[in-house]
Amino acid sequence: MPITAEHVGRTYPDAPVYEVSRAKIAEFARALGDDNPAYFADSPIAPPTFAAVIAAHAWEALFGDPELGLALNRTVHADQSFVFHRPLAAGDDVVAKLTIEKVRNRGPLDIVTILVELVVDGATAGEARSTLMHTRETAHA
């Protein structure tokens, strides 16, 4: 069964808490080749795209939902955007909450927009929105 508009609004249990650490921030910044001193300070903030690392942890529930039939090997991460209310920083314990926001079906292709809310101390620190293009498995003649 394909994922359909009926699934819009479905939310999943929170992903396990992700502890943002100085080491993870520095590792991520180095991987980006970004030497911004804010990422290596005594109290560093994370590069904005660090949010994608945390958001991806919430995807496990989506891909693990047997009703949807999504398979990572048939999925392309087509788009990503972020809204930030404050930077993520070392010491933050982040809870990621995933909701299916939009679904479009085109032949064997499912285009799914998901929203992952990043929550720190009960307040939304940011949102990560992704568009995933998933090809359904088809019977071969």
C-alpha positions as CSV (number, residue, x, y, z in Angstrom):
1,M,0.0,0.0,0.0
2,P,1.4,3.4,-0.9
3,I,1.8,6.2,1.5
4,T,-1.2,8.5,0.8
5,A,-2.8,11.8,1.9
6,E,-4.5,9.8,4.6
7,H,-1.1,9.7,6.4
8,V,-0.7,13.5,6.5
9,G,-0.6,14.6,10.1
10,R,0.7,11.3,11.4
11,T,3.2,11.9,14.2
12,Y,5.7,9.4,15.6
13,P,7.1,8.8,19.1
14,D,9.9,11.1,20.0
15,A,13.4,10.0,18.9
16,P,15.8,9.2,21.7
17,V,17.3,12.4,23.3
18,Y,20.4,13.5,21.4
19,E,23.0,15.2,23.5
20,V,24.8,17.9,21.6
21,S,28.5,17.9,22.7
22,R,31.5,20.1,22.0
23,A,33.2,17.1,20.4
24,K,30.3,16.4,18.0
25,I,30.1,20.1,17.0
26,A,33.8,20.3,16.3
27,E,33.7,17.0,14.4
28,F,30.8,18.2,12.2
29,A,32.5,21.6,11.6
30,R,35.7,19.9,10.6
31,A,33.8,17.6,8.2
32,L,32.3,20.7,6.6
33,G,35.7,22.4,6.4
34,D,34.3,25.3,8.4
35,D,36.7,26.9,10.8
36,N,34.2,29.4,12.3
37,P,35.5,30.1,15.8
38,A,31.9,29.9,17.2
39,Y,32.1,26.1,16.5
40,F,35.3,25.7,18.5
41,A,34.7,28.1,21.5
42,D,34.5,27.1,25.1
43,S,30.7,27.2,24.8
44,P,30.3,26.4,21.1
45,I,27.2,26.6,18.9
46,A,26.5,24.1,16.2
47,P,26.7,24.8,12.5
48,P,23.1,25.3,11.2
49,T,23.1,22.1,9.2
50,F,24.0,20.1,12.3
51,A,20.2,20.0,12.8
52,A,20.0,17.4,10.0
53,V,22.0,14.9,12.0
54,I,19.5,15.0,14.8
55,A,16.5,15.1,12.5
56,A,17.7,12.0,10.7
57,H,17.4,10.1,14.0
58,A,13.7,10.7,13.9
59,W,13.4,9.1,10.5
60,E,13.9,5.6,12.0
61,A,10.3,5.6,13.1
62,L,9.1,6.7,9.7
63,F,11.0,4.0,7.8
64,G,10.1,1.5,10.5
65,D,6.4,2.0,10.0
66,P,5.2,-1.2,8.3
67,E,2.0,0.5,7.1
68,L,3.9,2.9,4.9
69,G,6.2,0.4,3.2
70,L,9.0,3.0,2.8
71,A,12.4,1.5,2.0
72,L,15.6,3.6,2.4
73,N,17.2,2.0,-0.7
74,R,14.3,3.3,-2.9
75,T,14.3,6.8,-1.4
76,V,16.0,10.0,-2.5
77,H,16.4,12.9,-0.1
78,A,15.3,15.6,-2.5
79,D,15.1,18.8,-0.4
80,Q,15.9,20.1,3.1
81,S,15.2,23.4,4.8
82,F,15.5,24.7,8.3
83,V,13.8,27.3,10.5
84,F,15.8,28.2,13.6
85,H,14.5,29.9,16.7
86,R,17.9,29.7,18.4
87,P,21.2,27.9,17.7
88,L,21.8,24.4,19.0
89,A,24.7,24.5,21.5
90,A,26.9,22.1,23.4
91,G,25.0,20.8,26.4
92,D,21.6,20.8,24.7
93,D,19.5,17.7,25.0
94,V,17.4,17.7,21.8
95,V,14.2,15.7,21.3
96,A,13.2,15.2,17.7
97,K,9.5,14.9,16.9
98,L,8.5,13.8,13.3
99,T,5.2,14.5,11.5
100,I,4.2,13.7,8.0
101,E,3.3,17.1,6.5
102,K,2.4,16.4,2.9
103,V,2.1,13.4,0.5
104,R,1.8,13.4,-3.3
105,N,1.6,10.3,-5.5
106,R,2.8,10.3,-9.1
107,G,2.6,6.8,-10.7
108,P,5.0,4.6,-8.6
109,L,6.5,7.7,-7.0
110,D,5.6,8.9,-3.5
111,I,6.7,12.4,-2.7
112,V,6.6,12.8,1.1
113,T,7.3,16.0,3.1
114,I,8.2,15.5,6.7
115,L,8.7,18.0,9.5
116,V,11.0,17.3,12.4
117,E,10.6,19.6,15.3
118,L,13.8,20.0,17.4
119,V,12.9,20.6,21.1
120,V,15.2,21.7,23.9
121,D,13.9,22.1,27.4
122,G,10.3,22.0,26.2
123,A,10.8,24.8,23.6
124,T,11.2,24.5,19.9
125,A,14.8,25.4,18.9
126,G,14.2,24.7,15.2
127,E,12.4,22.7,12.5
128,A,13.9,20.6,9.8
129,R,11.7,20.0,6.8
130,S,12.6,17.3,4.2
131,T,11.1,16.1,1.0
132,L,11.7,12.5,0.3
133,M,11.0,10.8,-3.1
134,H,10.2,7.2,-2.7
135,T,9.7,4.7,-5.5
136,R,7.2,1.9,-4.6
137,E,8.2,-1.6,-5.3
138,T,6.5,-2.8,-8.5
139,A,5.7,-6.4,-9.7
140,H,8.0,-7.4,-12.6
141,A,6.4,-9.3,-15.5
